Amino acid sequence: MKHLLAVMLLTIAPIAPIVVQAADTAGLANRVSPYPVGETLDRLEAILKAKGVKVFARIDHAAEAQSAGMSLRPTQLLIFGNPKAGTPLMRANQSIGLDLPMKALAWQDAQGQVQLTWNSPDYLTGRHGLDAEFNKNLAAVGGLIEAALK
């Protein structure tokens, strides 16, 4: 039986490579932030609230990692949205609810630079088969993020 298992594993191994592939960043929009992770999201949150955008949650991934006894460079996620912008997209194709509300991830890279990353409107509408006309419902995010990074 052990011999059979070894043969099966050797047969399957070439089909299932162990090499880790680079992340596919297609569809991600990214800006470098001149601020620390926490301040980057504080600034974005303040702008979102001032514009009437609802902030649903903020998750500190680094703090959660620490609570599990692991380390992670500073990484925080902000979840936000506007039902007036998102509902028409969901009425057109409810699967976009997997990606809405919008999310912005502030994270410190290995060189110590803070990045702010989010899904691009083109990616989201394309992923869910929505007409390009729906990009306008999501396009304001880029401007709000740019304002937060000034």
Steps between C-alpha positions, in 0.01 A plus 500: 500500500784741585656421162173581321469833686859592409437421133182708503677797656785481250248481218297798624798719598577620144135601460486700824811718513611623840655820362329809637389727220518880515173669591279612213453871556270550201204707605674659796548874522783613723649825629799561724404679820727754669332417832520203739237227450270617781514865398443410135169334588413771757528758220300288255233430761463872580458587132250219442289607797513866392364393160220296657652161423426239763796332668396147594814365663871533550709189550852510638652184353833555680327522839303184424819321399665611823203368701562163332867509596624592152654809351390701198616836372242776559192412292150645541186464291223760474158384376273777371224574255202698389175312438398758237807406297513127580136398480464564123801274442351228718167533321682441172693200636480400863830313488677836536385479862811283548710812433273766649523691724829634367822429685830684529804323642782706652813294550868544560720323247833329570687826433291687759296696242126522560274393213128559457330240279142452379312326217475712186152583370580344159602177669186484714257568216687262269520226763124508546408550134359849548490764227782753513238769570494372861863609549369846586340355813843394624731760345474751786709269720820591317447871556422451868813292545711761321359769732588290804861470386562874453 
